[in-house]
Amino acid sequence: MKRQGMNMERVKHQNRALILGYINDNGPVSRKDIALATGLTPASLTQISNQLISEGLLFELGTSDHPTGVVGRKKVLLDIDAASFLVYTVNIEPGITTVAVCDLKGRLIKGADGKWLQKTIYTDRSKQPEAFLKLCADECLALGAQLTDQVRAKISCVSVGVTGIVDIENGVSVHAYGVWERRVDVRGVLGEALGLEVIIENNVDALAQAELLFGEGRSKDNLLIIKWGPGVGSTIVTDGRIYKGRQGKTAELGHFIVKKSGRQCSCGRCGCLETEVSYYTLREKLDFTLDDLGEKYQNAPADVKAYIDSAIDLFARCIVNAGTLIAPNRIVLAGGMFRSAVIRDALITACSRYDSVYNEKRIIYTSLHGREGFVGPAAVYASKMLC
């Protein structure tokens, strides 16, 4: 009996996730359409959807003009009540950390003054990690103070994205490449400072979760996601799931070893791709910002342009080799270095020279561009609530 009860609870949870996932991908939709798409019986769907409405996760949006088959009756549409559950997001990367307040659809929230609640700060490596995390907590509180008491009460969690290896279960940053070189109890520090639940994820895996919930992953099962800026991060999505390898490591394209006796990487090894193509490496040859990279690249002296071309070509070879192994439906480009269409086009052109299937149809720019600083941690929280 106990096992049967456990199985029933598991089925109920799976059905909840099925309903919420379908609405997230297709909503607003009617109960009838959800039942047809998921195979759930009308009775089960009604019971679960009513429960989700009572919990505040769903709401009845209104009616559709499409007929129901019953004279005089229109379809009542259901949608996720994204504004009922809010989260502080903290995305920690070398150079820049972004703090924000987001809803269940990965969107920024506005404060009482009508301004988006997002703050970008310098990732100060001169501070002890715990001291920097307390600074992040203060920034969260400052953003929360711009909300009314009623809205602020909807913030139930702090979701953190950080580079490198993370221990998700224990809320620990094990080795944040380019940020910290030791274990840091992220959950402990932020939980004590803010009095909220804290969840943590690798920053690129968090971005992959955002693609699954809000981007290309809603329609494609297999993806290679590449984030460029300031370093090179990547992850694999296969059959709609983020691949996790040994010790929770993700697929690290940036740490392909490409140069014998190359410079030491932040991961501790030598000759990694990241040491050859990172923002900081390229800045040694070309003075640019993320907003003017394309223009500076096009107008650079011949020898500098040739150097950048060589780095892009090396990057392209690694992408094509990785694609040969995992055969993704799409390769999704994200991150500040890909803001420039000129740079994206140069990379795609270099990839297609090695293999013509790696063209602009196979390699695409993320639809989440401009949101990379907060949408990943927001998606990790949304996944926890909706899946």
Secondary structure as the mmCIF struct_conf table of DSSP 4:
data_model
#
loop_
_struct_conf.conf_type_id
_struct_conf.id
_struct_conf.beg_label_comp_id
_struct_conf.beg_label_asym_id
_struct_conf.beg_label_seq_id
_struct_conf.end_label_comp_id
_struct_conf.end_label_asym_id
_struct_conf.end_label_seq_id
HELX_RH_AL_P HELX_RH_AL_P1 LYS A 2 ASN A 26
BEND BEND1 PRO A 28 PRO A 28
STRN STRN1 VAL A 29 SER A 30
HELX_RH_AL_P HELX_RH_AL_P2 ARG A 31 THR A 38
HELX_RH_AL_P HELX_RH_AL_P3 PRO A 42 GLU A 55
TURN_TY1_P TURN_TY1_P1 GLY A 56 GLY A 56
BEND BEND2 LEU A 57 LEU A 57
STRN STRN2 LEU A 58 PRO A 67
BEND BEND3 GLY A 69 VAL A 70
TURN_TY1_P TURN_TY1_P2 VAL A 71 GLY A 72
STRN STRN3 LYS A 74 ILE A 80
HELX_RH_3T_P HELX_RH_3T_P1 ALA A 82 SER A 84
BEND BEND4 PHE A 85 PHE A 85
STRN STRN4 LEU A 86 ILE A 92
BEND BEND5 PRO A 94 GLY A 95
STRN STRN5 ILE A 96 CYS A 102
TURN_TY1_P TURN_TY1_P3 LEU A 104 LYS A 105
BEND BEND6 GLY A 106 GLY A 106
STRN STRN6 LEU A 108 LEU A 108
HELX_LH_PP_P HELX_LH_PP_P1 ILE A 109 ILE A 109
STRN STRN7 LYS A 110 LYS A 110
TURN_TY1_P TURN_TY1_P4 ALA A 112 ASP A 113
BEND BEND7 GLY A 114 GLY A 114
STRN STRN8 TRP A 116 TRP A 116
STRN STRN9 GLN A 118 TYR A 122
TURN_TY1_P TURN_TY1_P5 ARG A 125 SER A 126
BEND BEND8 LYS A 127 LYS A 127
HELX_RH_AL_P HELX_RH_AL_P4 PRO A 129 GLY A 144
TURN_TY1_P TURN_TY1_P6 ALA A 145 GLN A 146
BEND BEND9 LEU A 147 LEU A 147
HELX_RH_AL_P HELX_RH_AL_P5 ASP A 149 ARG A 152
TURN_TY1_P TURN_TY1_P7 ALA A 153 LYS A 154
STRN STRN10 ILE A 155 VAL A 162
BEND BEND10 THR A 163 GLY A 164
STRN STRN11 ILE A 165 ASP A 167
TURN_TY1_P TURN_TY1_P8 ILE A 168 GLY A 171
STRN STRN12 VAL A 172 HIS A 175
TURN_TY1_P TURN_TY1_P9 TYR A 177 VAL A 179
BEND BEND11 GLU A 181 ARG A 182
STRN STRN13 VAL A 184 VAL A 184
HELX_RH_AL_P HELX_RH_AL_P6 VAL A 186 LEU A 194
BEND BEND12 LEU A 196 LEU A 196
STRN STRN14 GLU A 197 ASN A 202
HELX_RH_AL_P HELX_RH_AL_P7 ASN A 203 PHE A 214
BEND BEND13 GLY A 215 GLY A 215
HELX_RH_3T_P HELX_RH_3T_P2 GLU A 216 ARG A 218
TURN_TY1_P TURN_TY1_P10 SER A 219 SER A 219
BEND BEND14 ASP A 221 ASP A 221
STRN STRN15 LEU A 223 TRP A 228
BEND BEND15 GLY A 229 GLY A 231
STRN STRN16 VAL A 232 THR A 238
TURN_TY1_P TURN_TY1_P11 ASP A 239 GLY A 240
STRN STRN17 ARG A 241 ILE A 242
HELX_RH_3T_P HELX_RH_3T_P3 ARG A 246 GLY A 248
HELX_RH_3T_P HELX_RH_3T_P4 LEU A 253 HIS A 255
STRN STRN18 ILE A 257 ILE A 257
BEND BEND16 LYS A 259 LYS A 259
TURN_TY1_P TURN_TY1_P12 LYS A 260 SER A 261
HELX_LH_PP_P HELX_LH_PP_P2 ARG A 263 ARG A 263
STRN STRN19 GLN A 264 GLN A 264
HELX_LH_PP_P HELX_LH_PP_P3 CYS A 265 CYS A 265
TURN_TY1_P TURN_TY1_P13 SER A 266 CYS A 267
BEND BEND17 GLY A 268 GLY A 268
STRN STRN20 CYS A 270 CYS A 270
BEND BEND18 GLY A 271 GLY A 271
STRN STRN21 CYS A 272 CYS A 272
HELX_RH_AL_P HELX_RH_AL_P8 LEU A 273 VAL A 277
BEND BEND19 SER A 278 SER A 278
HELX_RH_AL_P HELX_RH_AL_P9 TYR A 279 ARG A 283
TURN_TY1_P TURN_TY1_P14 GLU A 284 LYS A 285
TURN_TY1_P TURN_TY1_P15 LEU A 290 ASP A 292
HELX_RH_AL_P HELX_RH_AL_P10 LEU A 293 GLN A 298
TURN_TY1_P TURN_TY1_P16 ASN A 299 ASN A 299
BEND BEND20 ALA A 300 ALA A 300
HELX_RH_AL_P HELX_RH_AL_P11 ALA A 302 ILE A 326
BEND BEND21 ASN A 329 ASN A 329
STRN STRN22 ARG A 330 ALA A 334
BEND BEND22 GLY A 335 GLY A 335
HELX_RH_3T_P HELX_RH_3T_P5 GLY A 336 PHE A 338
BEND BEND23 ARG A 339 ARG A 339
HELX_RH_AL_P HELX_RH_AL_P12 ALA A 341 TYR A 354
TURN_TY1_P TURN_TY1_P17 SER A 356 VAL A 357
BEND BEND24 TYR A 358 ASN A 359
TURN_TY1_P TURN_TY1_P18 GLU A 360 ARG A 362
STRN STRN23 ILE A 363 TYR A 365
TURN_TY1_P TURN_TY1_P19 SER A 367 GLY A 370
TURN_TY1_P TURN_TY1_P20 GLU A 372 PHE A 374
HELX_RH_AL_P HELX_RH_AL_P13 VAL A 375 LEU A 386
#
